[in-house]
Amino acid sequence: MATAETTARLTTADDGVLRLEGELSFETVPALWRAVPFPPAGSGPVVLDLAGVVRTDSAGLALLVEWLRAARRAGRELRLRAMPAQMLAIARVSGLDRILPLE
């Protein structure tokens, strides 16, 4: 069962930026993937702020790659903002930093 420390959530700020918060792990990503339709309705770029991610593993990066694919299929641009150092380090090791649209 997830606790406050092991949950992830996606909210929309007043400025339209999506804010991803919490832990992105093998435990939390599947539920988030099932619960959140992506990309959200609308047009134009989708900005995803990652500053609220407190911990991640490779499942978190896999989620971002899937969301990038979903955005592209919908004809939308995805922009990733404020990627935490831990997530960026995993992206660099795996070479995903070259394909992820980091701001």
N, C-alpha and C positions, 0 to 999 in steps of 0.2 A: 504494500500500500504506500502511496506517495505521501510524503510529508512536505511541510512548507519549504524545507531545504532541497527537496528533490522534485520540484515541480517546474514546469515551464509554461509560460503563457505569452500570447500575442495580443497586444492591444493597439488601438489606433488613437494617436494623439490628435488634439484639435487642429494641428497643422497638416494632418493627413499622413504623417510619418507613422509607419508601423514600428512598434517597440517590442522587441523580443526580450523576455526577462526570465531569470531563473537558471536552472541547470539543464543543459542539453546533453543527454546521455542515452545509453541504450535503454534505460528504464523510462525516460520521459518522452523521447522523440516519437515512438510509435503512437502514443495517445495524442500528441500534438498534431502529428501528421493526419490522423483520422478526424480530428475535431475541427481543423482549420482549413477551409477551402482556400486555395491559393492559385493564382493571385486574386486579391479582392476585386469586386466589381469596380468598374471605372475604366479610365483610359489614361495614357501617359505613364511616366515612370513610377515604379513602386520603390519607395525608399524604406529600407529596413535598418533600424537603429539597433545595434547589438550591444550597446553600452551596459545594459542590464543583465547580460549573461554572466553568471558568477562562476560557472564551471562548465567544461565541455569535454567531450571525447570525440572520436571519429564519427559517431552517430550524428553529432551536431553539424559537422561539415557535410555529411551525406544529406542531411535535411536541406541545407543551403543549396547544394548542387541540384537536388530535386526541385526546389522552389525556383531556381534559375531556369531549369528546363521548362517548368510549368509556365513561367512568365513568358519565355520565348515562344512557346506553343500558342499562347494567347496574344502574341504580338506586342508584348509589353517589355519594357526595360526594367531590370532589377538593379538597384544600387545598394550596396552594403556600406553602412556607416558605423564607425567606432567599434571595429572588431577588437575584442579583447586580446591581449598578448598571448594567452594560452592557445586560443583558437587560431591566431595568426601563425604561431609556431607550428601547429599541426598542419595547417595549410601549406606552409613552406616546405616541410618535410615531405609531404605527399605531392607537391607540385601544383596544388590547387590554387595557390596564390596567383598563378599566371592566368587562370580562367575566371576566377571570381571577380565580379565588378566592384572592387573596393574604392571607396571615396577617400 
